[in-house]
């Protein structure tokens, strides 16, 4: 049985791969920083502000779910296509 390998040499595929790499990388960093901010806000009790503490406690699970989903999507993208940062 011959090896089956996809051919990603269609016109525009390299540019699309690079743009998707940037989008996935930036969005994963932003959501991870939001998760860190939620944990810091909860650990320091909202820096003395009850509104920040309430917002962090309400959104920590949604942000964690976003980080998990983006991490999974990025892993699948890396496995199938590979990241192209353009550097």
C-alpha positions as CSV (number, residue, x, y, z in Angstrom):
1,X,0.0,0.0,0.0
2,X,1.6,3.3,-1.0
3,X,2.1,6.2,1.4
4,X,-0.6,8.8,1.1
5,X,0.7,12.4,1.7
6,X,-1.3,15.5,1.1
7,X,-0.1,18.1,-1.4
8,X,-0.4,21.6,-0.1
9,X,1.2,23.3,-3.1
10,X,-2.0,24.9,-4.4
11,X,-1.7,28.7,-5.2
12,X,-2.3,30.7,-2.1
13,X,-1.9,27.9,0.3
14,X,1.4,29.2,1.7
15,X,-0.1,32.6,2.4
16,X,-3.2,31.1,4.0
17,X,-1.0,28.8,6.2
18,X,1.1,31.8,7.3
19,X,-2.0,33.9,8.1
20,X,-3.7,31.1,10.0
21,X,-0.4,30.5,11.9
22,X,-0.4,34.1,13.0
23,X,-4.1,34.1,14.0
24,X,-3.8,30.9,16.0
25,X,-0.6,32.0,17.7
26,X,-1.8,35.5,18.6
27,X,-5.2,34.3,19.8
28,X,-3.7,31.5,21.9
29,X,-1.3,34.0,23.6
30,X,-4.1,36.5,24.2
31,X,-6.4,33.9,25.8
32,X,-3.6,32.5,27.9
33,X,-2.8,36.0,29.2
34,X,-6.5,36.4,30.0
35,X,-6.4,33.2,31.9
36,X,-3.4,34.3,33.8
37,X,-5.1,37.6,34.6
38,X,-8.2,35.8,35.9
39,X,-6.0,33.7,38.2
40,X,-4.1,36.7,39.4
41,X,-7.2,38.7,40.0
42,X,-8.7,35.8,42.0
43,X,-5.5,35.2,44.0
44,X,-5.2,38.9,45.0
45,X,-9.0,39.3,45.5
46,X,-9.5,41.6,42.6
47,X,-6.8,44.0,43.8
48,X,-9.3,45.4,46.3
49,X,-12.0,45.8,43.7
50,X,-15.1,43.6,44.1
51,X,-16.1,44.1,40.4
52,X,-12.9,42.7,39.1
53,X,-13.1,39.7,41.4
54,X,-16.6,39.0,40.3
55,X,-15.8,39.3,36.6
56,X,-12.7,37.1,37.0
57,X,-14.6,34.4,38.9
58,X,-17.4,34.4,36.2
59,X,-15.1,34.2,33.2
60,X,-12.3,31.9,34.4
61,X,-14.0,28.8,33.1
62,X,-14.9,30.3,29.8
63,X,-11.4,31.5,29.3
64,X,-10.0,28.1,30.3
65,X,-12.3,26.5,27.8
66,X,-11.1,28.9,25.1
67,X,-7.4,28.1,25.9
68,X,-8.2,24.4,25.7
69,X,-10.1,24.7,22.4
70,X,-7.4,26.9,20.8
71,X,-4.7,24.6,22.0
72,X,-6.4,21.6,20.5
73,X,-7.0,23.4,17.2
74,X,-3.4,24.6,17.1
75,X,-2.2,21.1,17.8
76,X,-4.3,19.6,14.9
77,X,-3.1,22.4,12.6
78,X,0.5,21.8,13.5
79,X,0.1,18.1,12.9
80,X,-1.7,18.4,9.6
81,X,0.0,21.5,8.0
82,X,2.7,22.8,10.2
83,X,3.1,26.4,11.4
84,X,4.6,29.0,9.2
85,X,5.6,32.1,11.2
86,X,7.3,33.8,8.2
87,X,10.7,34.2,10.0
